[in-house]
């Protein structure tokens, strides 16, 4: 009834289950695509998105936010309250995954915004951030 090959131990010498890799890859690409689509629609709706002075410093601010967020999440997991909550509520894990993916996508967008400041449109910056974030995370998944 249940599949037992979802988690493959690292000591296993068997061939890696490609369906798990493809499912997780598709999950990442769809979530990052939806986050990028949300930002794309925001640029179409608002003329001021990605034009604030703070976006010029965001390539420094976003990695700091990622590090602080990871430290806070690790502290809450190790202290106990978050681990107890996630054991009874699986959706908390997905919220954390979505949050981390959003931070990674926003960091890549900030780096692209800094590198290609006035040479390409904001819509293209969001498209490039989708492609580079997806490719980067897919490379990390297939290396692991």
Secondary structure, DSSP 8 states (H G I E B T S, - for coil): ---S-SS--TT--S---HHHHHHHHHHHHHHHHHHHHHHHHHHHH-TTTT-SGGGGTHHHHHHHHHHHHHHHHHHHHHHSHHHHHHHH-THHHHHHHHHHHHHHHHHHHHHHHHHTTTTS-HHHHHHHHHHHHHHHHHHHHHH-
